[in-house]
Amino acid sequence: MISPEHQLLFKAILHNQKVAALATLHESEPFVSMTPFAVVPGGHGLVIHVSSLATHTKDMLLNASVGMMVMAPEGSAGTVLALPRVSIQGRAHQCRRESAGYEAVRQAYLDKFPESLELFGFGDFSLFTITPESVRFVAGFGRAMSITPAEFASILAG
């Protein structure tokens, strides 16, 4: 079980950081991009708002397997190897406007990025949730641990 101290750090990284590295498969090759993200209500994953014109969006529609990494800012640890970070391997699911839960996920994203409201009027933008299948948390140098999807949700919802 993850310690209370590590739970606080885990939550802080995923609630306070605004961007993640998003890895997709593009023509059978790794492709990494940057995307803003928010935590899904209930902590069951992350949500991103992306354009259908972006390579990563096309990739997710063809292959839902993704990886994400969110890390604390540089300078928050003595050495870059000690930077706290969360790596997620999961599945991307497009959220349809008519689907149950769409409004809650949309609001979670807008709570973190209110300046994005205008983009919701653009026809080429859509929400994707990233549901974790495995999670690796590095709390600092030599302090790495695996977190189950259930623990992920419990920590973020708490």
trRosetta pair geometry for C-beta under 8 A, 3 or more apart (Angstrom, degrees):
i j d omega theta_ij theta_ji phi_ij phi_ji
1 151 7.9 -174 -135 -118 63 128
2 6 4.8 -116 -179 91 96 122
2 7 5.5 124 116 -63 114 81
2 10 7.0 11 166 -19 154 147
2 137 7.4 25 -114 62 136 151
2 145 6.4 154 -97 106 93 152
2 147 6.4 5 -48 -103 136 104
2 151 6.5 115 3 -179 119 133
2 155 7.0 -7 69 -84 143 134
3 6 4.6 90 56 11 83 102
3 7 6.9 -138 97 -9 43 86
4 7 5.4 -50 -146 32 33 117
4 8 6.6 36 156 -21 64 100
5 8 6.0 -53 -157 31 30 110
5 9 6.8 26 149 -13 63 106
6 9 5.5 -53 -148 39 38 112
6 10 6.1 45 152 -24 68 105
6 137 7.1 106 175 128 112 138
6 139 5.0 -65 -124 -93 100 145
6 143 7.7 -150 -103 161 121 120
6 145 7.4 35 176 31 156 142
7 10 5.6 -53 -146 35 30 115
7 11 6.3 29 156 -16 65 106
7 155 5.0 -146 -146 -136 94 108
7 158 7.5 -19 173 73 131 134
8 11 5.9 -55 -148 39 29 110
8 12 6.2 31 154 -22 64 108
9 12 5.6 -54 -145 35 30 113
9 13 6.5 33 156 -22 64 102
9 84 5.6 -108 169 -152 121 159
9 139 5.7 90 89 -135 152 93
10 13 6.1 -55 -154 30 27 109
10 14 6.7 4 158 -1 62 110
10 86 6.6 94 -145 -80 78 124
10 137 5.6 -25 -103 -136 109 144
10 139 7.7 -53 -57 -91 82 93
10 147 7.4 109 -134 -73 149 162
10 155 5.6 -10 98 156 134 148
10 156 8.0 -98 127 -66 102 76
11 14 6.3 -71 -148 47 29 97
11 15 5.6 9 165 -4 71 119
11 155 6.1 -143 -63 155 93 94
11 156 6.2 161 -112 -106 83 54
11 158 7.8 -99 -83 71 139 86
12 15 6.2 -64 -130 48 23 98
12 16 5.2 -5 180 3 65 126
13 16 6.8 -63 -120 46 12 93
13 17 5.7 -3 -176 -4 56 121
13 70 5.7 133 155 118 102 109
13 71 7.1 -40 -152 -143 121 20
13 72 5.8 -79 -107 -64 99 78
13 84 5.9 -131 -73 122 132 112
13 85 7.1 164 -155 -121 151 28
13 86 5.6 148 110 -12 140 114
14 17 6.9 -39 -105 40 18 98
14 39 5.7 80 144 -74 109 114
14 46 7.4 -121 -158 -89 110 110
14 70 6.1 103 -97 85 63 156
14 86 6.2 -8 -64 26 100 160
14 156 6.3 -56 93 -106 144 114
15 39 6.2 -33 -91 -12 70 134
15 156 7.7 160 -56 -141 98 87
17 20 7.4 97 121 -68 119 72
17 70 5.1 150 84 -175 145 109
17 71 7.2 128 -109 67 162 28
17 72 7.2 -123 -66 -99 124 36
17 73 7.7 177 -104 -46 99 77
18 36 5.6 -29 163 -132 84 89
18 37 7.6 152 177 43 38 60
18 112 7.0 167 -122 166 84 113
18 113 7.5 112 -153 -75 109 100
19 34 5.4 7 -179 -176 124 101
19 35 6.7 156 -150 81 77 27
19 36 5.6 -54 -94 -91 69 52
19 37 7.1 110 -134 10 26 85
19 70 7.8 165 99 -120 40 85
20 34 7.3 159 80 -152 37 57
20 35 6.0 -25 61 65 83 77
20 36 7.9 101 15 -145 77 12
20 37 4.9 9 1 0 121 135
20 46 7.3 36 -13 164 159 163
20 48 7.8 -99 47 -85 119 119
20 68 4.7 11 160 -171 137 106
20 69 6.3 156 -166 71 85 36
20 70 4.6 -51 -104 -74 94 86
21 32 5.6 -5 -177 -170 104 110
21 33 7.5 152 -157 79 57 30
21 34 6.3 -41 -102 -97 52 63
21 68 6.7 153 79 -156 57 51
21 69 4.6 -3 51 53 107 93
21 70 7.8 -168 20 -68 70 42
22 32 6.9 152 77 -154 44 56
22 33 5.2 -24 62 66 97 81
22 34 7.1 143 13 -118 89 11
22 35 4.7 19 -17 12 135 119
22 48 7.0 37 -85 -90 146 166
22 56 5.6 62 108 -152 127 151
22 66 6.4 -24 -168 -172 86 121
22 67 7.6 148 -162 82 40 53
22 68 5.5 -12 -103 -103 62 83
23 30 6.0 -25 -162 -160 108 97
23 31 7.0 145 -155 76 56 46
23 32 5.0 -22 -96 -97 76 80
23 66 6.3 146 77 -168 61 65
23 67 3.8 -4 54 59 118 99
23 68 7.2 -155 18 -70 78 36
23 69 7.8 45 -15 -6 108 94
24 30 7.9 135 76 -157 37 50
24 31 5.1 -27 67 67 83 101
24 33 7.6 -3 10 13 106 105
24 55 7.6 179 65 127 135 83
24 56 4.9 153 -3 -139 141 74
24 59 3.6 101 146 116 138 143
24 60 5.9 -87 -119 -57 132 71
24 63 7.2 134 -173 76 87 100
24 66 5.6 -25 -91 -112 70 88
24 92 8.0 -18 -104 -8 105 148
25 28 6.4 5 179 -113 108 21
25 29 7.1 135 -159 60 65 27
25 30 6.8 -47 -106 -97 57 41
25 31 7.0 121 -143 16 10 94
25 59 6.0 165 66 -167 47 113
25 62 7.9 -111 83 93 94 106
25 63 4.9 -26 55 78 117 150
25 65 6.6 32 -7 75 118 102
26 29 5.7 -40 73 67 75 81
26 30 7.6 21 26 138 85 12
26 31 3.7 49 -2 -28 125 138
26 55 6.0 7 -108 169 138 114
26 59 5.0 -66 -80 -92 75 126
31 55 6.1 -108 167 130 151 126
31 56 6.6 -162 113 -87 117 75
31 59 6.2 -156 55 -70 135 161
33 54 7.2 117 180 179 172 119
33 55 7.0 158 -53 67 140 101
33 56 4.7 -108 29 -44 141 134
35 48 4.8 22 146 -146 135 131
35 50 6.3 -33 -132 -82 131 108
35 56 7.0 -120 -52 88 130 160
36 48 6.9 141 82 -136 55 78
36 49 7.1 -19 77 40 103 90
36 112 7.7 171 169 117 111 118
36 113 5.8 70 153 -71 149 148
36 116 7.6 -154 84 -68 153 142
37 46 4.7 4 -178 176 125 122
37 47 6.6 147 -159 71 71 42
37 48 5.1 -40 -99 -82 80 82
37 68 7.3 66 -63 -161 163 146
37 70 7.3 -102 55 -80 136 127
37 130 7.6 -32 -136 18 130 129
38 46 6.9 151 77 -160 33 73
38 47 5.2 -21 63 58 86 96
38 108 4.9 167 126 137 132 89
38 109 4.6 -171 22 -101 138 51
38 111 7.1 116 -147 61 148 88
38 112 4.2 -178 -99 15 115 145
38 113 7.1 -124 -51 -1 119 98
39 43 6.1 -12 176 -108 117 57
39 45 7.9 157 -157 96 56 33
39 46 6.2 -53 -106 -108 42 65
39 47 7.6 33 122 13 6 87
39 108 6.6 -107 80 178 55 129
39 156 5.4 -161 -159 -173 139 131
40 43 6.8 150 74 -102 78 4
40 44 5.3 -63 90 59 130 74
40 45 4.6 32 6 65 138 73
40 46 6.3 -131 -20 -88 89 10
40 47 5.3 116 -77 -35 79 100
40 105 5.9 -19 -130 -115 85 91
40 108 6.3 125 -130 82 30 168
40 129 5.7 46 -83 -136 136 113
41 101 8.0 -152 52 -156 116 96
41 104 4.8 -66 14 160 146 116
41 105 6.9 -117 9 -79 96 52
41 107 8.0 26 -46 73 124 100
41 108 5.3 -145 -42 -64 82 133
42 153 6.4 -9 143 -160 78 105
42 157 5.4 -4 -166 -98 38 121
43 152 6.7 -178 155 132 100 67
43 153 4.2 132 103 -151 99 51
43 154 7.0 -144 97 -1 148 13
43 155 6.9 175 -170 69 149 55
43 156 3.0 154 -130 83 114 105
43 157 3.8 -112 4 -43 127 79
43 158 7.8 0 -36 0 160 62
44 129 8.0 14 100 180 94 132
44 131 6.7 -16 148 -123 89 85
44 149 7.8 35 -153 176 67 98
44 152 7.9 87 -136 104 30 103
44 153 4.8 19 -89 -107 56 117
45 90 6.9 148 -131 -179 109 160
45 129 5.0 79 100 174 139 98
45 130 5.2 -177 -180 82 109 53
45 131 4.5 -65 -86 -96 141 47
45 132 6.0 -173 -107 -9 77 76
45 152 8.0 48 -80 128 44 131
46 68 6.7 -88 46 74 152 172
46 88 7.3 147 2 55 126 169
46 129 7.1 153 81 -159 40 59
46 130 4.5 -7 59 51 92 109
47 95 7.5 -4 -136 -14 110 143
47 105 5.0 159 -101 -172 151 99
47 108 6.1 106 29 87 141 118
47 109 5.2 -98 106 -67 125 106
47 127 5.7 -11 -171 -166 107 108
47 128 7.1 160 -153 82 58 43
47 129 5.3 -32 -96 -101 76 67
47 130 7.4 -164 -78 12 26 77
48 127 7.2 151 80 -152 41 57
48 128 5.3 -13 60 59 91 93
48 130 6.8 49 -6 -24 105 110
49 109 5.5 106 -38 -175 120 151
49 113 7.6 -138 27 69 135 146
49 116 6.2 104 75 176 156 145
49 119 6.5 104 143 111 130 133
49 120 7.7 -60 -153 -79 138 77
49 125 5.9 26 171 179 90 112
49 126 7.4 -162 -148 101 61 22
49 127 5.5 -29 -98 -94 72 68
49 128 8.0 178 -84 19 27 70
50 54 5.4 -90 -180 43 104 142
50 56 6.5 -96 -155 88 152 104
50 57 4.6 -178 126 -76 123 110
50 60 7.9 98 67 23 153 143
50 125 6.8 174 92 -144 22 71
50 126 6.8 -28 63 62 68 64
50 128 6.3 -11 21 6 115 115
51 54 4.8 108 68 -16 86 99
51 57 6.2 -131 87 -16 42 152
51 122 7.5 -33 -109 118 95 136
51 124 5.0 30 -156 125 82 106
51 125 5.4 -41 -91 -89 61 71
52 57 5.3 -132 -118 123 35 146
52 58 7.3 85 -172 -64 61 75
52 124 4.4 -116 31 -165 98 85
52 125 7.5 -130 -12 -72 77 24
52 126 6.9 53 -55 6 92 108
53 57 7.4 54 47 44 30 135
53 124 5.8 27 -20 166 93 145
54 57 4.5 92 68 1 92 104
54 58 7.2 -163 94 -3 51 84
55 58 5.9 -60 -154 39 35 109
55 59 6.2 36 151 -22 69 108
56 59 5.4 -53 -146 37 34 117
56 60 6.3 36 156 -21 67 103
57 60 5.9 -53 -148 34 31 109
57 61 6.6 31 154 -19 63 105
57 126 7.6 114 -145 49 127 99
57 128 7.7 -170 -122 -31 78 137
58 61 5.9 -57 -152 34 32 112
58 62 6.6 20 154 -10 64 110
59 62 6.0 -68 -154 42 31 104
59 63 6.3 -42 173 48 70 92
60 63 7.2 -86 -128 72 24 52
60 64 6.2 51 -168 -115 69 48
60 66 6.3 -1 -105 -63 98 125
60 92 4.1 -58 -153 94 118 152
60 94 7.5 132 123 -58 116 90
60 128 6.0 -1 147 -129 159 160
61 94 7.0 27 -96 -43 83 131
64 91 4.6 26 141 -159 114 82
64 92 4.9 -153 -155 52 71 72
64 93 6.8 31 -144 -69 128 57
65 89 7.6 -5 -167 -174 86 88
65 90 7.9 169 -146 96 48 28
65 91 6.6 -35 -91 -101 44 64
65 92 7.9 -65 19 8 6 89
66 89 7.6 174 92 -151 45 48
66 90 6.0 -23 65 70 86 71
66 91 7.1 124 21 -125 88 15
66 92 4.9 64 -11 -35 134 109
66 130 6.1 -85 76 -128 133 111
67 87 6.9 -8 -173 -173 101 89
67 88 6.7 159 -157 85 53 55
67 89 5.2 -21 -102 -100 82 68
67 90 7.8 130 -99 21 36 65
68 87 7.3 168 86 -153 50 45
68 88 4.6 -3 55 55 94 105
68 90 7.3 -20 9 27 104 110
68 130 6.0 52 -19 163 140 166
69 85 6.0 9 -173 178 97 119
69 86 7.0 168 -149 85 52 51
69 87 4.9 -12 -101 -103 89 74
69 88 7.5 -175 -76 20 42 70
70 85 6.6 170 88 -154 45 71
70 86 5.0 -2 56 54 93 98
71 83 5.2 40 -180 141 122 121
71 84 6.8 157 -155 93 70 50
71 85 3.7 -23 -102 -101 90 101
71 86 7.5 -172 -78 22 50 59
72 76 4.4 -96 145 69 121 150
72 77 6.9 101 85 -25 131 103
72 83 5.4 -160 59 -170 92 83
72 84 4.4 57 -11 58 126 90
72 85 6.8 -113 7 -67 73 62
73 76 5.2 104 68 -24 72 116
74 80 6.5 -15 -126 -105 96 93
74 83 6.8 -44 -99 -96 53 133
76 83 6.7 83 64 -129 97 77
76 84 7.2 -66 109 23 125 97
77 80 7.3 126 76 -102 111 20
77 82 3.8 -162 165 99 135 99
77 83 5.0 -152 22 -82 135 47
77 84 6.9 153 -56 -13 128 72
77 140 6.4 173 -128 -127 130 87
77 141 7.7 142 176 -25 134 93
78 82 5.7 30 49 43 79 149
79 82 5.0 88 60 6 78 103
79 141 6.9 37 61 -59 112 134
80 83 5.6 -13 -163 -22 50 115
81 141 5.5 55 116 -99 95 104
82 140 4.8 8 -166 -162 90 74
82 141 3.9 -50 -95 -32 88 96
83 138 7.7 54 90 102 58 120
84 137 7.9 -1 -168 -178 86 81
84 138 6.2 -174 -141 99 44 71
84 139 5.5 0 -118 -147 102 33
84 140 6.1 -26 -73 -62 82 61
85 137 7.6 -176 93 -150 45 47
85 138 5.0 12 51 51 82 106
86 135 6.6 -17 -169 -167 94 102
86 136 7.5 155 -158 82 46 51
86 137 5.4 -10 -107 -106 76 76
86 138 7.9 -155 -72 26 35 68
87 135 7.1 154 83 -158 54 51
87 136 4.5 -6 58 58 105 99
87 137 7.9 -158 26 -71 68 34
87 138 7.8 44 -5 -7 100 99
88 130 6.6 91 119 140 139 125
88 132 4.9 -88 -153 -108 109 99
88 134 7.6 159 -155 86 47 50
88 135 5.3 -10 -105 -107 72 81
89 132 7.3 79 67 -152 44 68
89 133 5.5 -60 105 61 83 97
89 134 4.8 7 51 55 107 93
89 135 7.7 -152 26 -71 67 40
90 130 4.9 101 86 172 136 82
90 131 5.1 -179 -175 83 120 44
90 132 4.5 -79 -82 -104 125 30
90 133 5.0 159 -109 -1 55 80
90 134 7.8 -161 -65 33 66 52
91 130 7.3 160 76 -153 35 52
91 131 5.0 -15 58 56 89 99
91 133 6.5 78 -18 -39 88 113
92 128 4.8 3 -170 174 99 129
92 129 7.4 158 -151 80 50 41
92 130 5.6 -22 -95 -98 69 72
93 128 6.4 150 71 -160 36 73
93 129 5.1 -15 59 57 95 90
93 131 6.5 31 -2 -10 116 112
94 126 5.8 13 -155 135 101 135
94 127 7.4 120 -161 86 55 53
94 128 5.4 -41 -96 -99 50 81
95 99 5.8 -129 -166 53 68 136
95 101 7.4 -104 -142 100 118 92
95 102 5.3 147 163 -114 111 82
95 105 5.6 -129 -123 81 168 153
95 106 7.9 -160 115 -53 144 83
95 126 7.0 177 58 170 70 91
95 127 4.1 -25 47 89 120 106
95 128 6.6 -171 -2 -96 84 23
95 129 6.0 82 -52 -19 110 94
96 99 4.3 107 61 -25 86 105
96 102 6.7 -81 89 -83 46 133
97 102 5.5 124 -147 176 30 161
98 102 7.1 82 44 -11 11 152
99 102 4.9 116 65 -48 78 106
101 104 5.3 -58 -158 41 60 113
101 105 5.8 56 147 -21 85 106
102 105 6.0 -65 -151 40 29 107
102 106 6.0 30 154 -21 68 111
102 127 7.2 146 -148 51 80 140
103 106 5.5 -53 -142 38 31 115
103 107 6.1 31 157 -20 65 107
104 107 5.8 -54 -146 37 28 110
104 108 6.5 33 152 -23 62 103
105 108 5.7 -49 -150 31 32 114
105 109 6.7 31 151 -17 63 104
105 127 5.8 128 124 159 121 154
105 129 6.4 -81 -135 -73 144 109
106 109 5.9 -59 -157 36 31 110
106 110 6.3 22 152 -12 67 110
106 120 7.0 72 -155 -118 117 138
106 127 6.3 -114 -83 -50 72 152
107 110 5.6 -56 -140 43 34 108
107 111 6.1 45 155 -30 67 100
108 111 5.7 -46 -148 25 28 116
108 112 7.1 16 155 -6 58 105
109 112 6.2 -69 -161 42 31 102
109 113 6.1 -33 164 40 71 106
109 116 6.8 -70 143 79 101 146
109 127 6.7 -138 -26 -114 155 118
110 113 6.4 -80 -123 71 30 66
110 114 5.8 62 178 -102 75 52
110 116 6.4 -134 -107 68 66 100
110 117 6.1 62 -132 -81 116 80
110 120 7.8 -22 -77 -39 117 139
111 114 7.3 15 -130 -62 15 84
113 116 4.1 37 127 -5 112 122
114 117 6.3 -3 -179 -31 56 106
115 118 7.9 -31 167 15 52 99
116 119 4.9 -46 -171 30 75 120
116 120 7.0 83 137 -30 82 89
117 120 6.0 -50 -167 17 41 113
118 121 6.0 -54 -172 26 47 112
118 122 7.6 52 138 -27 68 97
119 122 5.3 -40 -160 16 52 118
119 125 5.0 79 162 -39 94 174
120 125 6.7 -104 -101 91 32 129
122 125 4.7 70 79 1 105 109
131 149 7.5 26 170 -139 79 132
132 135 5.1 3 -167 -55 141 105
132 149 4.8 174 91 -108 98 88
132 152 5.2 26 51 49 155 175
133 149 6.7 -21 -118 -60 20 125
134 146 7.0 -42 -169 -153 93 106
134 149 7.8 -64 -76 -48 27 87
135 146 6.9 122 80 -165 60 59
135 147 4.2 -42 89 67 117 95
135 148 7.4 -63 34 19 104 2
135 149 7.1 136 -11 -77 112 51
135 151 7.8 -139 57 76 133 101
135 152 5.2 131 -16 -77 160 124
136 144 6.5 1 -180 -172 98 103
136 145 7.5 166 -155 86 58 34
136 146 5.9 -36 -101 -102 66 61
136 147 7.4 175 -92 16 16 82
137 144 7.1 163 88 -152 47 55
137 145 5.4 -18 64 64 93 83
137 146 7.7 147 19 -113 79 12
137 147 5.3 48 -11 -19 117 122
138 143 6.7 109 -167 85 57 68
138 144 4.6 -20 -102 -99 77 84
139 143 4.1 -66 64 119 96 122
139 144 7.5 -170 15 -82 71 32
139 145 7.3 18 -12 11 107 105
140 143 4.5 34 55 35 77 125
147 151 4.7 -125 -170 90 86 125
147 152 5.4 112 131 -64 116 79
147 155 7.5 -41 -162 0 139 143
148 151 4.6 97 52 7 79 101
148 152 6.9 -129 98 -9 43 87
149 152 5.2 -47 -147 30 35 121
149 153 6.6 32 157 -16 65 102
150 153 6.0 -55 -152 37 31 108
150 154 6.2 29 152 -18 65 111
151 154 5.5 -57 -142 40 32 112
151 155 6.0 32 160 -20 68 107
152 155 6.3 -61 -150 35 21 106
152 156 6.4 5 160 -5 60 114
153 156 6.2 -67 -144 45 26 102
153 157 5.7 17 164 -14 67 117
154 157 6.1 -60 -136 41 22 105
154 158 6.1 26 162 -29 61 114
155 158 6.0 -61 -149 28 23 113
